[in-house]
Amino acid sequence: MDEKMMVNDTLTGINGELVRYGEMISQTENPQLKQTLKQMRNQCEMSQEEIYQIARERSYYVPAGPASPESVAHVRSVLTQASVK
């Protein structure tokens, strides 16, 4: 396994962890547990950002270009309409 694959696998794993933390946080009623999970999620997000920066620096990951103003307006419109319903 080469470095690029390891970095990408790590990012995929961390992103999955972030999803699970979000699910657990929203489902717990215990305030102490909720706070602990939020702290763990924040640490995970910092790790994700570090790995992401490594991937960018080494050109393992190239993000998509910026969205056009029209695309942003369209998505905003769709989401606004969905939240009103």
N, CA, C and O atoms as a Tinker XYZ file with bonds, in Angstrom:
   340  protein
     1  N      0.856000   -1.177000    0.000000    73     2
     2  CA     0.000000    0.000000    0.000000    64     1     3
     3  C      0.904000    1.242000    0.000000    63     2     4     5
     4  O      1.826000    1.347000    0.809000    81     3
     5  N      0.633000    2.163000   -0.901000    73     3     6
     6  CA     1.469000    3.359000   -0.971000    64     5     7
     7  C      0.906000    4.476000   -0.079000    63     6     8     9
     8  O     -0.203000    4.382000    0.449000    81     7
     9  N      1.705000    5.526000    0.068000    73     7    10
    10  CA     1.343000    6.619000    0.972000    64     9    11
    11  C      0.031000    7.291000    0.576000    63    10    12    13
    12  O     -0.796000    7.601000    1.432000    81    11
    13  N     -0.155000    7.514000   -0.718000    73    11    14
    14  CA    -1.385000    8.164000   -1.181000    64    13    15
    15  C     -2.612000    7.363000   -0.768000    63    14    16    17
    16  O     -3.599000    7.935000   -0.306000    81    15
    17  N     -2.560000    6.065000   -0.927000    73    15    18
    18  CA    -3.687000    5.220000   -0.560000    64    17    19
    19  C     -3.919000    5.261000    0.954000    63    18    20    21
    20  O     -5.063000    5.277000    1.407000    81    19
    21  N     -2.849000    5.276000    1.726000    73    19    22
    22  CA    -2.987000    5.325000    3.184000    64    21    23
    23  C     -3.614000    6.644000    3.630000    63    22    24    25
    24  O     -4.468000    6.663000    4.517000    81    23
    25  N     -3.190000    7.742000    3.015000    73    23    26
    26  CA    -3.756000    9.046000    3.363000    64    25    27
    27  C     -5.239000    9.079000    3.000000    63    26    28    29
    28  O     -6.064000    9.536000    3.791000    81    27
    29  N     -5.576000    8.596000    1.809000    73    27    30
    30  CA    -6.984000    8.588000    1.394000    64    29    31
    31  C     -7.828000    7.673000    2.277000    63    30    32    33
    32  O     -8.953000    8.024000    2.631000    81    31
    33  N     -7.302000    6.513000    2.632000    73    31    34
    34  CA    -8.025000    5.613000    3.533000    64    33    35
    35  C     -8.242000    6.254000    4.898000    63    34    36    37
    36  O     -9.307000    6.117000    5.500000    81    35
    37  N     -7.220000    6.956000    5.377000    73    35    38
    38  CA    -7.336000    7.641000    6.664000    64    37    39
    39  C     -8.420000    8.715000    6.614000    63    38    40    41
    40  O     -9.231000    8.827000    7.532000    81    39
    41  N     -8.430000    9.498000    5.545000    73    39    42
    42  CA    -9.471000   10.532000    5.401000    64    41    43
    43  C    -10.866000    9.912000    5.338000    63    42    44    45
    44  O    -11.805000   10.428000    5.944000    81    43
    45  N    -10.997000    8.825000    4.616000    73    43    46
    46  CA   -12.289000    8.150000    4.518000    64    45    47
    47  C    -12.744000    7.666000    5.896000    63    46    48    49
    48  O    -13.909000    7.821000    6.262000    81    47
    49  N    -11.821000    7.081000    6.652000    73    47    50
    50  CA   -12.160000    6.600000    7.989000    64    49    51
    51  C    -12.557000    7.728000    8.926000    63    50    52    53
    52  O    -13.534000    7.609000    9.665000    81    51
    53  N    -11.813000    8.810000    8.900000    73    51    54
    54  CA   -12.115000    9.953000    9.759000    64    53    55
    55  C    -13.463000   10.555000    9.388000    63    54    56    57
    56  O    -14.247000   10.915000   10.266000    81    55
    57  N    -13.737000   10.665000    8.088000    73    55    58
    58  CA   -15.028000   11.212000    7.667000    64    57    59
    59  C    -16.178000   10.340000    8.160000    63    58    60    61
    60  O    -17.229000   10.854000    8.543000    81    59
    61  N    -15.985000    9.029000    8.150000    73    59    62
    62  CA   -17.007000    8.122000    8.684000    64    61    63
    63  C    -17.201000    8.314000   10.181000    63    62    64    65
    64  O    -18.326000    8.279000   10.680000    81    63
    65  N    -16.102000    8.515000   10.890000    73    63    66
    66  CA   -16.192000    8.767000   12.333000    64    65    67
    67  C    -16.977000   10.048000   12.604000    63    66    68    69
    68  O    -17.799000   10.094000   13.519000    81    67
    69  N    -16.726000   11.078000   11.815000    73    67    70
    70  CA   -17.439000   12.347000   12.009000    64    69    71
    71  C    -18.944000   12.168000   11.824000    63    70    72    73
    72  O    -19.738000   12.759000   12.556000    81    71
    73  N    -19.329000   11.364000   10.856000    73    71    74
    74  CA   -20.758000   11.087000   10.643000    64    73    75
    75  C    -21.335000   10.384000   11.865000    63    74    76    77
    76  O    -22.409000   10.744000   12.348000    81    75
    77  N    -20.621000    9.384000   12.361000    73    75    78
    78  CA   -21.121000    8.642000   13.530000    64    77    79
    79  C    -21.203000    9.523000   14.779000    63    78    80    81
    80  O    -22.152000    9.411000   15.554000    81    79
    81  N    -20.211000   10.398000   14.975000    73    79    82
    82  CA   -20.287000   11.315000   16.116000    64    81    83
    83  C    -21.535000   12.185000   16.009000    63    82    84    85
    84  O    -22.237000   12.383000   17.001000    81    83
    85  N    -21.814000   12.699000   14.830000    73    83    86
    86  CA   -23.009000   13.518000   14.641000    64    85    87
    87  C    -24.269000   12.752000   14.979000    63    86    88    89
    88  O    -25.179000   13.299000   15.602000    81    87
    89  N    -24.335000   11.491000   14.578000    73    87    90
    90  CA   -25.502000   10.653000   14.885000    64    89    91
    91  C    -25.631000   10.434000   16.388000    63    90    92    93
    92  O    -26.722000   10.545000   16.948000    81    91
    93  N    -24.512000   10.121000   17.038000    73    91    94
    94  CA   -24.554000    9.855000   18.483000    64    93    95
    95  C    -24.926000   11.110000   19.267000    63    94    96    97
    96  O    -25.713000   11.046000   20.211000    81    95
    97  N    -24.362000   12.243000   18.879000    73    95    98
    98  CA   -24.650000   13.492000   19.584000    64    97    99
    99  C    -26.133000   13.816000   19.526000    63    98   100   101
   100  O    -26.732000   14.210000   20.527000    81    99
   101  N    -26.715000   13.649000   18.361000    73    99   102
   102  CA   -28.132000   14.000000   18.214000    64   101   103
   103  C    -29.057000   13.007000   18.904000    63   102   104   105
   104  O    -30.223000   13.322000   19.139000    81   103
   105  N    -28.569000   11.824000   19.232000    73   103   106
   106  CA   -29.431000   10.798000   19.814000    64   105   107
   107  C    -29.297000   10.647000   21.326000    63   106   108   109
   108  O    -30.089000    9.934000   21.944000    81   107
   109  N    -28.320000   11.297000   21.926000    73   107   110
   110  CA   -28.153000   11.147000   23.373000    64   109   111
   111  C    -28.854000   12.267000   24.123000    63   110   112   113
   112  O    -28.900000   13.412000   23.672000    81   111
   113  N    -29.396000   11.913000   25.272000    73   111   114
   114  CA   -30.051000   12.915000   26.113000    64   113   115
   115  C    -29.182000   13.302000   27.307000    63   114   116   117
   116  O    -29.469000   14.291000   27.982000    81   115
   117  N    -28.141000   12.548000   27.570000    73   115   118
   118  CA   -27.262000   12.809000   28.694000    64   117   119
   119  C    -26.347000   13.991000   28.348000    63   118   120   121
   120  O    -25.517000   13.883000   27.445000    81   119
   121  N    -26.492000   15.121000   29.062000    73   119   122
   122  CA   -25.697000   16.315000   28.732000    64   121   123
   123  C    -24.186000   16.097000   28.833000    63   122   124   125
   124  O    -23.430000   16.630000   28.022000    81   123
   125  N    -23.744000   15.321000   29.818000    73   123   126
   126  CA   -22.310000   15.075000   29.975000    64   125   127
   127  C    -21.770000   14.238000   28.823000    63   126   128   129
   128  O    -20.700000   14.520000   28.283000    81   127
   129  N    -22.521000   13.208000   28.455000    73   127   130
   130  CA   -22.113000   12.372000   27.335000    64   129   131
   131  C    -22.123000   13.188000   26.046000    63   130   132   133
   132  O    -21.213000   13.072000   25.225000    81   131
   133  N    -23.143000   14.005000   25.873000    73   131   134
   134  CA   -23.235000   14.846000   24.676000    64   133   135
   135  C    -22.022000   15.769000   24.575000    63   134   136   137
   136  O    -21.454000   15.922000   23.493000    81   135
   137  N    -21.622000   16.380000   25.677000    73   135   138
   138  CA   -20.458000   17.271000   25.680000    64   137   139
   139  C    -19.182000   16.505000   25.371000    63   138   140   141
   140  O    -18.341000   16.980000   24.608000    81   139
   141  N    -19.032000   15.319000   25.961000    73   139   142
   142  CA   -17.850000   14.493000   25.692000    64   141   143
   143  C    -17.777000   14.113000   24.222000    63   142   144   145
   144  O    -16.707000   14.173000   23.615000    81   143
   145  N    -18.910000   13.722000   23.645000    73   143   146
   146  CA   -18.945000   13.363000   22.230000    64   145   147
   147  C    -18.601000   14.562000   21.345000    63   146   148   149
   148  O    -17.924000   14.413000   20.328000    81   147
   149  N    -19.068000   15.745000   21.733000    73   147   150
   150  CA   -18.749000   16.953000   20.968000    64   149   151
   151  C    -17.249000   17.236000   21.008000    63   150   152   153
   152  O    -16.664000   17.623000   19.997000    81   151
   153  N    -16.624000   17.044000   22.174000    73   151   154
   154  CA   -15.188000   17.253000   22.294000    64   153   155
   155  C    -14.421000   16.248000   21.432000    63   154   156   157
   156  O    -13.437000   16.597000   20.781000    81   155
   157  N    -14.888000   14.994000   21.438000    73   155   158
   158  CA   -14.250000   13.964000   20.626000    64   157   159
   159  C    -14.419000   14.271000   19.134000    63   158   160   161
   160  O    -13.499000   14.072000   18.341000    81   159
   161  N    -15.602000   14.754000   18.769000    73   159   162
   162  CA   -15.842000   15.129000   17.375000    64   161   163
   163  C    -14.919000   16.274000   16.962000    63   162   164   165
   164  O    -14.371000   16.265000   15.859000    81   163
   165  N    -14.746000   17.256000   17.844000    73   163   166
   166  CA   -13.866000   18.394000   17.542000    64   165   167
   167  C    -12.426000   17.939000   17.334000    63   166   168   169
   168  O    -11.746000   18.422000   16.428000    81   167
   169  N    -11.962000   17.019000   18.163000    73   167   170
   170  CA   -10.607000   16.481000   17.999000    64   169   171
   171  C    -10.490000   15.734000   16.671000    63   170   172   173
   172  O     -9.480000   15.833000   15.973000    81   171
   173  N    -11.526000   14.996000   16.341000    73   171   174
   174  CA   -11.553000   14.256000   15.085000    64   173   175
   175  C    -11.520000   15.219000   13.891000    63   174   176   177
   176  O    -10.839000   14.960000   12.899000    81   175
   177  N    -12.258000   16.327000   13.994000    73   175   178
   178  CA   -12.259000   17.329000   12.924000    64   177   179
   179  C    -10.873000   17.947000   12.748000    63   178   180   181
   180  O    -10.448000   18.212000   11.624000    81   179
   181  N    -10.174000   18.173000   13.848000    73   179   182
   182  CA    -8.818000   18.729000   13.753000    64   181   183
   183  C     -7.887000   17.730000   13.066000    63   182   184   185
   184  O     -7.049000   18.121000   12.254000    81   183
   185  N     -8.030000   16.447000   13.388000    73   183   186
   186  CA    -7.225000   15.417000   12.735000    64   185   187
   187  C     -7.543000   15.358000   11.244000    63   186   188   189
   188  O     -6.644000   15.221000   10.414000    81   187
   189  N     -8.818000   15.462000   10.916000    73   187   190
   190  CA    -9.229000   15.438000    9.522000    64   189   191
   191  C     -8.607000   16.593000    8.758000    63   190   192   193
   192  O     -8.147000   16.419000    7.630000    81   191
   193  N     -8.591000   17.762000    9.363000    73   191   194
   194  CA    -8.016000   18.944000    8.713000    64   193   195
   195  C     -6.507000   18.758000    8.491000    63   194   196   197
   196  O     -5.987000   19.136000    7.441000    81   195
   197  N     -5.808000   18.182000    9.466000    73   195   198
   198  CA    -4.370000   17.949000    9.323000    64   197   199
   199  C     -4.085000   16.980000    8.170000    63   198   200   201
   200  O     -3.211000   17.231000    7.341000    81   199
   201  N     -4.822000   15.889000    8.129000    73   199   202
   202  CA    -4.621000   14.899000    7.067000    64   201   203
   203  C     -4.994000   15.498000    5.712000    63   202   204   205
   204  O     -4.323000   15.253000    4.710000    81   203
   205  N     -6.065000   16.282000    5.691000    73   203   206
   206  CA    -6.499000   16.945000    4.460000    64   205   207
   207  C     -5.391000   17.859000    3.930000    63   206   208   209
   208  O     -5.116000   17.875000    2.730000    81   207
   209  N     -4.760000   18.617000    4.824000    73   207   210
   210  CA    -3.680000   19.519000    4.407000    64   209   211
   211  C     -2.502000   18.730000    3.826000    63   210   212   213
   212  O     -1.904000   19.143000    2.833000    81   211
   213  N     -2.176000   17.605000    4.444000    73   211   214
   214  CA    -1.106000   16.747000    3.922000    64   213   215
   215  C     -1.473000   16.268000    2.515000    63   214   216   217
   216  O     -0.642000   16.295000    1.607000    81   215
   217  N     -2.711000   15.834000    2.346000    73   215   218
   218  CA    -3.165000   15.350000    1.037000    64   217   219
   219  C     -3.084000   16.462000   -0.009000    63   218   220   221
   220  O     -2.664000   16.221000   -1.141000    81   219
   221  N     -3.480000   17.664000    0.362000    73   219   222
   222  CA    -3.407000   18.795000   -0.581000    64   221   223
   223  C     -1.963000   19.124000   -0.940000    63   222   224   225
   224  O     -1.640000   19.324000   -2.111000    81   223
   225  N     -1.097000   19.181000    0.070000    73   223   226
   226  CA     0.310000   19.526000   -0.162000    64   225   227
   227  C      0.988000   18.538000   -1.106000    63   226   228   229
   228  O      1.841000   18.919000   -1.908000    81   227
   229  N      0.609000   17.286000   -1.007000    73   227   230
   230  CA     1.250000   16.244000   -1.820000    64   229   231
   231  C      0.454000   15.921000   -3.088000    63   230   232   233
   232  O      0.766000   14.971000   -3.806000    81   231
   233  N     -0.570000   16.723000   -3.346000    73   231   234
   234  CA    -1.428000   16.552000   -4.531000    64   233   235
   235  C     -2.124000   15.191000   -4.566000    63   234   236   237
   236  O     -2.410000   14.663000   -5.641000    81   235
   237  N     -2.394000   14.627000   -3.392000    73   235   238
   238  CA    -3.167000   13.394000   -3.318000    64   237   239
   239  C     -4.653000   13.705000   -3.450000    63   238   240   241
   240  O     -5.457000   12.846000   -3.810000    81   239
   241  N     -4.991000   14.931000   -3.156000    73   239   242
   242  CA    -6.380000   15.368000   -3.227000    64   241   243
   243  C     -6.413000   16.749000   -3.865000    63   242   244   245
   244  O     -5.718000   17.668000   -3.433000    81   243
   245  N     -7.219000   16.873000   -4.883000    73   243   246
   246  CA    -7.394000   18.157000   -5.551000    64   245   247
   247  C     -8.882000   18.498000   -5.469000    63   246   248   249
   248  O     -9.705000   17.828000   -6.093000    81   247
   249  N     -9.231000   19.529000   -4.709000    73   247   250
   250  CA   -10.656000   19.858000   -4.549000    64   249   251
   251  C    -11.260000   20.392000   -5.839000    63   250   252   253
   252  O    -10.558000   20.869000   -6.731000    81   251
   253  N    -12.559000   20.298000   -5.906000    73   251   254
   254  CA   -13.269000   20.855000   -7.049000    64   253   255
   255  C    -13.106000   22.371000   -7.048000    63   254   256   257
   256  O    -12.832000   22.979000   -6.013000    81   255
   257  N    -13.275000   22.961000   -8.207000    73   255   258
   258  CA   -13.192000   24.414000   -8.318000    64   257   259
   259  C    -14.351000   25.074000   -7.604000    63   258   260   261
   260  O    -15.306000   24.405000   -7.211000    81   259
   261  N    -14.273000   26.382000   -7.434000    73   259   262
   262  CA   -15.342000   27.093000   -6.740000    64   261   263
   263  C    -16.644000   27.057000   -7.554000    63   262   264   265
   264  O    -16.630000   27.036000   -8.784000    81   263
   265  N    -17.746000   27.051000   -6.838000    73   263   266
   266  CA   -19.064000   27.053000   -7.482000    64   265   267
   267  C    -19.362000   28.436000   -8.039000    63   266   268   269
   268  O    -18.929000   29.454000   -7.499000    81   267
   269  N    -20.099000   28.444000   -9.110000    73   267   270
   270  CA   -20.503000   29.730000   -9.695000    64   269   271
   271  C    -21.562000   30.379000   -8.806000    63   270   272   273
   272  O    -22.257000   29.683000   -8.067000    81   271
   273  N    -21.689000   31.689000   -8.871000    73   271   274
   274  CA   -22.736000   32.363000   -8.091000    64   273   275
   275  C    -24.129000   31.829000   -8.419000    63   274   276   277
   276  O    -24.993000   31.762000   -7.544000    81   275
   277  N    -24.344000   31.451000   -9.670000    73   275   278
   278  CA   -25.649000   30.900000  -10.059000    64   277   279
   279  C    -25.910000   29.568000   -9.370000    63   278   280   281
   280  O    -27.023000   29.312000   -8.911000    81   279
   281  N    -24.884000   28.716000   -9.295000    73   279   282
   282  CA   -25.033000   27.419000   -8.618000    64   281   283
   283  C    -25.318000   27.606000   -7.136000    63   282   284   285
   284  O    -26.171000   26.922000   -6.571000    81   283
   285  N    -24.617000   28.517000   -6.520000    73   283   286
   286  CA   -24.818000   28.795000   -5.098000    64   285   287
   287  C    -26.246000   29.295000   -4.866000    63   286   288   289
   288  O    -26.918000   28.858000   -3.932000    81   287
   289  N    -26.701000   30.206000   -5.715000    73   287   290
   290  CA   -28.055000   30.745000   -5.582000    64   289   291
   291  C    -29.091000   29.653000   -5.767000    63   290   292   293
   292  O    -30.096000   29.625000   -5.056000    81   291
   293  N    -28.861000   28.754000   -6.710000    73   291   294
   294  CA   -29.803000   27.662000   -6.947000    64   293   295
   295  C    -29.900000   26.735000   -5.730000    63   294   296   297
   296  O    -30.997000   26.396000   -5.284000    81   295
   297  N    -28.753000   26.335000   -5.206000    73   295   298
   298  CA   -28.750000   25.446000   -4.037000    64   297   299
   299  C    -29.405000   26.135000   -2.844000    63   298   300   301
   300  O    -30.189000   25.520000   -2.121000    81   299
   301  N    -29.085000   27.406000   -2.642000    73   299   302
   302  CA   -29.690000   28.168000   -1.547000    64   301   303
   303  C    -31.210000   28.190000   -1.705000    63   302   304   305
   304  O    -31.939000   28.016000   -0.729000    81   303
   305  N    -31.679000   28.397000   -2.907000    73   303   306
   306  CA   -33.118000   28.439000   -3.184000    64   305   307
   307  C    -33.774000   27.098000   -2.889000    63   306   308   309
   308  O    -34.832000   27.042000   -2.262000    81   307
   309  N    -33.143000   26.019000   -3.344000    73   307   310
   310  CA   -33.696000   24.681000   -3.113000    64   309   311
   311  C    -33.754000   24.369000   -1.622000    63   310   312   313
   312  O    -34.757000   23.850000   -1.133000    81   311
   313  N    -32.685000   24.681000   -0.902000    73   311   314
   314  CA   -32.651000   24.394000    0.532000    64   313   315
   315  C    -33.618000   25.265000    1.311000    63   314   316   317
   316  O    -34.227000   24.805000    2.276000    81   315
   317  N    -33.763000   26.503000    0.907000    73   315   318
   318  CA   -34.710000   27.408000    1.570000    64   317   319
   319  C    -36.142000   26.918000    1.383000    63   318   320   321
   320  O    -36.937000   26.934000    2.322000    81   319
   321  N    -36.465000   26.486000    0.172000    73   319   322
   322  CA   -37.802000   25.979000   -0.108000    64   321   323
   323  C    -38.071000   24.698000    0.680000    63   322   324   325
   324  O    -39.174000   24.497000    1.188000    81   323
   325  N    -37.056000   23.828000    0.780000    73   323   326
   326  CA   -37.213000   22.561000    1.502000    64   325   327
   327  C    -37.430000   22.798000    2.990000    63   326   328   329
   328  O    -38.171000   22.052000    3.629000    81   327
   329  N    -36.796000   23.827000    3.554000    73   327   330
   330  CA   -36.930000   24.081000    4.996000    64   329   331
   331  C    -38.241000   24.751000    5.335000    63   330   332   333
   332  O    -38.681000   24.702000    6.484000    81   331
   333  N    -38.870000   25.371000    4.369000    73   331   334
   334  CA   -40.137000   26.058000    4.603000    64   333   335
   335  C    -41.281000   25.045000    4.646000    63   334   336   337
   336  O    -42.261000   25.249000    5.363000    81   335
   337  N    -41.166000   23.977000    3.899000    73   335   338
   338  CA   -42.238000   22.983000    3.791000    64   337   339
   339  C    -42.437000   22.197000    5.031000    63   338   340
   340  O    -43.306000   21.326000    5.077000    81   339
